[in-house]
Amino acid sequence: MNYAEVYLKKQAQTRRDTLREELEGTLRDMRQTFDIIAKDFNNYPKEASEKLQALEKELSGIYQRMKAEGQEEGYKLLTEDLRAYILSRLNKGNVN
């Protein structure tokens, strides 16, 4: 394997690692955002709805970036994890 191949492989791994770290942070932030939205929803439905729309827009932006990087599987895992978290919170009635 020549230097260029090694370099390109290391660059690709670095991009994957960076993306994974960003996704983990984004997921954590989105969980916190959902908790805030859920608490606000009963008292401030309009504001909570706007926050949900902003969250949806952020997810769309993440998807576009990941699609460009060829990481659609990572996006699928992110959204499945977020969906499971939201459903578990709703099922437990633990959103207030």
Secondary structure by P-SEA (a helix, b strand, c coil): ccaaaaaaaaaaaaaaaaaaaaaaaaaaaaaaaaaaaaaaccccaaaaaaaaaaaaaaaaaaaaaaaaaccaaaaaaaaaaaaaaaaaaaaacccc
